[in-house]
């Protein structure tokens, strides 16, 4: 019985730490979105520019690999950010973008 309670407590603490970590990664990703100039061209939730597509629901529409490819390589209209955003910064930006799941109204 005591072992079950200890195991439950360990799992609960582990889950809460993981959830907190995901939230801070998304917050860091949102800061990178703004600091890297993404908001100059892209809108998320009524804030940002209108040169590029609205990314409010991008987390629902695109898979992580497709987002990473687009960010790293750019396109005809979007510059590549692969050299500027790497490692944890890229991962956190992707975590933020994957959390953007708004539906068009």
C-alpha positions in Angstrom: 0.0 0.0 0.0 2.7 2.5 1.0 4.7 1.5 -2.2 1.6 2.3 -4.3 1.2 5.7 -2.7 4.9 6.5 -3.2 4.8 5.4 -6.8 1.6 7.5 -7.4 3.3 10.6 -5.8 6.4 10.1 -7.9 4.3 9.8 -11.1 2.2 12.8 -10.2 5.3 15.0 -9.5 6.8 13.8 -12.7 3.7 14.6 -14.7 3.3 18.1 -13.2 7.0 18.9 -13.9 6.6 17.8 -17.5 3.4 19.9 -17.9 5.2 22.9 -16.5 8.2 22.3 -18.7 5.9 22.1 -21.8 4.3 25.4 -20.8 7.6 27.2 -20.3 8.8 25.8 -23.7 5.7 27.2 -25.4 6.2 30.6 -23.6 9.9 30.6 -24.8 8.7 29.7 -28.3 6.2 32.6 -28.3 9.1 34.9 -27.3 11.2 33.5 -30.2 8.3 34.0 -32.6 8.2 37.7 -31.7 12.0 38.3 -31.3 12.8 36.6 -34.6 10.4 38.8 -36.6 7.8 36.1 -37.3 5.1 38.4 -36.1 6.0 41.0 -38.7 4.6 38.8 -41.4 2.3 36.3 -39.6 -0.8 36.7 -37.4 -1.6 34.6 -34.4 -4.8 35.4 -32.6 -5.4 38.8 -34.1 -1.8 40.0 -33.5 0.9 40.3 -36.0 1.4 41.1 -39.7 -0.5 40.1 -42.8 2.2 39.4 -45.4 2.3 35.7 -44.6 -0.4 33.3 -43.7 -2.4 33.5 -40.4 -0.8 30.9 -38.1 -3.6 30.8 -35.5 -4.5 27.2 -36.4 -1.2 26.0 -37.8 -0.8 23.4 -35.0 -4.0 21.7 -36.3 -3.1 21.9 -40.0 0.6 21.0 -40.2 2.8 18.3 -38.7 5.9 19.2 -36.7 8.3 18.1 -39.5 6.5 20.2 -42.1 6.7 23.3 -39.9 10.4 22.7 -39.2 11.1 22.3 -42.9 9.3 25.5 -43.7 11.0 27.5 -41.0 14.5 26.1 -41.8 14.3 26.3 -45.6 11.8 29.2 -46.2 10.0 29.5 -49.4 9.6 31.9 -52.4 8.2 34.5 -50.1 9.6 33.5 -46.7 13.3 33.7 -45.8 15.0 30.7 -44.4 15.7 30.7 -40.6 17.5 27.4 -40.4 20.9 29.1 -39.5 19.3 31.4 -37.0 17.0 29.0 -35.2 18.5 25.7 -34.1 18.5 23.3 -31.2 16.3 24.3 -28.2 15.1 27.6 -29.8 13.8 25.7 -32.9 12.2 23.0 -30.6 10.5 25.7 -28.4 9.3 27.6 -31.4 7.8 24.4 -32.8 6.2 23.6 -29.4 4.6 27.1 -29.5 3.4 26.7 -33.1 2.0 23.2 -32.4 0.0 24.7 -29.6 -1.7 27.2 -32.0 -4.9 25.3 -32.8 -7.6 27.9 -33.2 -10.3 27.3 -35.7 -11.4 30.0 -38.2 -14.6 31.7 -37.2 
